[in-house]
Structure formats: structure tokens, C-alpha cells
């Protein structure tokens, strides 16, 4: 489903991903399909 969405120009952006979630994305082969933010979130979010 993500590959089909990406081929249609749909972007998937991940804004909150801890180390465990990143590991799961990697094991599933999804890291190249996702835009995973590396920056810290502003206070209060």
C-alpha cells in the first residue's frame, strides 16, 4: 500500500518515531518509503 501511494506521488511523513518504531520500520523494509523527521519537536507538542 505504501509503495502504491508513493508511486502516485503521496508522501508519508513520520513525525514521532522512537528507536523501537524505527527498528520495526527497518525490519519491514519501509524506511526508504517514509520521510522520518530527525528534528526535535517544539515544546508543548
C-alpha positions in Angstrom: 0.0 0.0 0.0 2.8 2.4 0.8 4.6 1.7 -2.4 1.4 2.3 -4.4 0.9 5.5 -2.6 4.5 6.6 -3.2 4.1 5.8 -6.9 1.1 8.1 -7.1 3.0 10.9 -5.5 1.6 10.5 -2.0 4.2 11.2 0.7 4.2 9.5 4.1 5.8 11.6 6.8 6.6 10.2 10.2 6.9 12.9 12.9 7.1 10.8 16.0 9.2 7.6 15.9 11.2 6.2 18.8 14.0 3.7 18.4 11.7 0.7 18.6 9.4 2.1 15.9 12.4 2.9 13.6 13.7 -0.6 14.1 10.3 -2.0 13.1 10.1 0.2 10.0 13.6 -1.0 9.1 12.8 -4.7 9.6 9.7 -4.3 7.4 11.7 -2.6 4.7 9.7 0.7 5.0 12.5 3.2 5.8 13.0 4.0 2.1 9.3 4.7 1.7 9.0 7.0 4.7 10.2 10.5 5.5 11.2 10.2 9.1 11.8 13.5 10.8 15.1 13.8 12.7 14.5 17.1 14.4 13.1 17.7 17.9 9.5 18.8 18.3 8.8 22.3 19.7 7.8 22.4 23.4 4.2 21.6 24.1 3.7 19.2 21.2 
